């Protein structure tokens, strides 16, 4: 029995560390699509802090559950079960909210990116990290804008330059990608003006790339979530079983009159 307890304790330490690390990564990441979201959306930053709290709580509960099982302390096992149940129900609630509010979240995400594109300015030091993160996304995915390159025509700087420049991170030419960000000059202009159709950029919008990434990794994401839920259920079942065993042992120790 103790071996089982120690294995579950180890699993919960690993599980808690993974959740904790994921929350910290969301806050610390400065070079991916997650960075764009967490720097633009307060809800994601709040979610990251919640993940950190859940991770730390999971590790603590693993320790208390192990302590309660080894020393046969029913109140610790009860606390362990209650906290696990709360964590599991919270995860289910979060999954349901994401599922039923996915269109709302998609619209919010679209507004964040469109606003970023319209106000993109390589000289704006206050938004440097956010803009660098978006440049990184466009380069890595090989995309331009959220739904397409046309959105970049609404950028204030490019409009003032008659679209004679284009975002370097959107370019399909390797020499432009060396710049990493900012704007590149368009060659062979006609009448000194241009449209997004004249730019040497990717046609695909980043929305399609992000959705494709989610589809490609959906199996991994569901597998991880299922594994976490199974571990939590095992912990709950084990804690209940131990509580019953402790109660039975205490009862048998009562002297008969």
N, C-alpha and C positions, 0 to 999 in steps of 0.2 A: 504493500500500500504506500509506504513512504517513497518508494521509487517512482510510483505514478505521480505522487504529489510533487516531487522534485522536478520531474519532466514537465509537468504543467507549469510549475513555477518558472522554469527556464523559458518555456514557450511564451509566457506572459511578459517576461522581461524583454524578450526579443520583439514581441508584438508591440509593446509599449515604446520601445526604442525606435522601431520603424515609424510608428505614428508620430512620435515626438520629432524624429529627424525630418519627416515629410513636412511638418508644420514649419520647422526652422528653415528648411530649404525654400519654401514658398516666400518667406520673408527675406531671405538672403540672396535669392536668385536675381541677377541683374541682366542676364543675357538670353532670355527665352520669352516665349509667349506668356508664361506665368508671370514674368516680371511686368509685362505690359498691364496685365489684369490687376496685380496687387498694388501697383503704383497708381492705378486709375480708379479702382473700385474698392471702397471701404469695406464692402461685404466680404470680399475675398480675404482681405487682411484680418478681418474679424474671424473668419473661418480658420485662418492659419493659427491664430491665438487659441481658438477652441481645440484644434488638433494638438497643439502643444500641451494644453491642459489635460486632454483625454489621454495622451501618451504618458504623461507623468502620473496620472491617476491609475492607469492600467498597470504600470510598473509597481506602484505602491500597493495596489490591490493584490498583485501577484505575491508580493512579500508578505502581506497580512494573511492572505489565504494559506500560504505555506506555513506561517507561524501558527495560525489557528489549527491547521490539520495536525501538525507534529505535536503540539501541546494540548490538543483536544479542547480548544477554547471555542465554545459554540457561538458566542457573540461576535467573534472575529469572522467565523465562517458565515454567519448571517449577514454581517456587513459586506463581506466579500460577494456573496450572492446578490445582495441588493444593488451594489454598485455595478456589478456586471450586467444586471438586468436593465439598469438605467442607461448604461453605455450602449447596450444592444438596441434598446428601444429608440434611443437618440439617433443611432446610425440608420435604423429603418425609417424614422421620420424624415431624416435628411435626404435619404434616397427617394422617398415619395415626393418630397417638395421639389427636388431637382427634376424628377420625371414629369410631374404635373405642371411645373412652372418653366419647362425647358424653352418654350417659345418666348416667354418674358425675359428669361436669362439671355437668350439669343439676341433679342432686341437691345437689351442693355449692353451686351458685348459689342454689337454693331455700332451703337451710339458712341461708345468709348473709342473705338478704332477710328471712326469717321471724324470725330472731334480731333483726335491726335493728328490725322492726316491733314486736315484743314489748317491746323495751327503749327504744323511742323516747321521749325526754323533752326537750321544748323548752328546759328549764333546764339541761341537761347540756352545759356548755361543752366538755368533753373530746371529745364526739362531734358537735360542732356541724357541722363540715365534712361528715361522713358523712351526717348527717341532712338537711342542706341539699341535698346531692346527690340524695338519694332523693326529697325534696319536688320537686326540679326534674324528675326523671324522671316522677313521677306527673302533674305539671302538663303537661309537654310531650307525653306519650303520651296523656293523658286516661284514666288507669287508676287502680285502687285496690287496694293489696296486691299479692301475687305471683300468686295464683290467684283472688283476689276480695276484696271489702271485709270479708268475715267474719273474715279473719285479724286485722284491727284490733281485734276484740272481745277478743283475748288480750293487748292492750297493758295494762300494769299500771295506768297512770294512768286510762285510760278505764274499766277494770273498777271501780276505786275510785269513779268518778263515775257508775256505773250506765249507762254509754254515753250519758249526757246530752250529751256532746261528741263530735265527730268530727274526723278530720284535715282541715284546711283544704285541703291540696294535692290531696285526693281529690275535692273538691266540684265539682259541675257548675253551680254558681252563680258568676258572674263576680265578685260582691262579696266572696266568700270568698277568691278567688284573689289578691286584693290583699294579703292577709296573707302569702302565699307559703309559710307553714309554720305549725307549731303546731296548736292545736286551736280549733275554732269551736263556739259554743253552739248546741244544737239547740232550735228553737222549737216551741211547741205540744206539749209533752210530755204523755203520758198516764200518770198515777200516778207521775210523776217518773222513770220508767225507759224504756229504749228498746233496740232491737236495730239491727244494721247495716242491716236492711231499712227502718228509719225515717230513715236518714241521706240527705241529698240529695247522693249521691256517684255516681261512675261505677260501672257494674256490671262492666265488663271488668277482668280482672286484668292486671298489667303483663307477665306471662309471655307472654300472647297478643300484646301489643303489640310486645315485643322480638322474638318469633319472626316476626311479620309484617314487621318492619323488616328482619330478616335475609333473608327471602324476597324482599322488594322490591329489596334491594341485592345479592342473591346473584350476579347477572350481573356487576356491577361488581367485586365481591370476587374472583370467579374470573378475570375478565379481567386484573386487576392481578397476581394470582398467576401466571397463565400468561405474562404479559408479562415479569415478573421472571425466570421460569425460562428463557424463550427468550433473553433477553439474556445470562444466565449461560452457557447452552449455546453461544451464538455466541462468547462470550469464550473458552471452553474449546477450541472448534474452531479458532479463530484462533491461539491460543497453540500448539497442537499443530502446526498448519501452519507457523508461523514457526520453530518448533524444527527441523522437518524441513528447511526451506529453509536455515536457518543451517548445519545439519549437512552438507547437500549442497554448499553453497558452500565450506565448510571442506575437504571432501573433494577438490573439484576444484582447490583451491589447492595440494594436496600435489604437490611436484615428482616427475615420473616418473624412475625410475632407468634 
